[in-house]
């Protein structure tokens, strides 16, 4: 065994290029694949050089904008506008026509009202209607004053009867006030 180890030791001391086992292993192995890396080629970029007479429009625009006023007046005064004397007013012929139409409409409504009255009835005048309303309101006030003078608890039959009569009369006056408060009140000619 000793003889076998000596040559092995000798082989291990040899450089790798001369060692027979290394050469066999190197032949069996494949070389690692080479990876191509992308390196862009520097393209020739167009270089623009300003000529001596070239205008820098960006700077020119900045200066022009700085000179523009920031606010405009809200209500510019009208200059050189010749307005007529009646500008913006309704013409007189239209006003006259509106008045005529209103009068015609009023006449038509009055004629219709007179035709709508039932036979034997007449419409009450405003003055007369106001007088009746005033009298009814005075009667109501005096009746409420009498009711206020009665005791709160009515024990006797005469007090109960007087209170119920006053309540009925007060309801009748309130109903009459409602009727005479309408815009048109008709009176029977037969009464």
Secondary structure, DSSP 8 states (H G I E B T S, - for coil): -HHHHHHHHHHHHS-TTT-HHHHHHHHHS----------------------TT---HHHHHHHHHHHS-S---SS----S----TTTTS--HHHHHHHHHHHHHHHHHHHHHHHHHS-TTEEE--HHHHHHHHHHHHHHHHHHHHHHHHS-SS--SHHHHHHHHHHHHHHHHHHHHHHHHTSS--EEES--
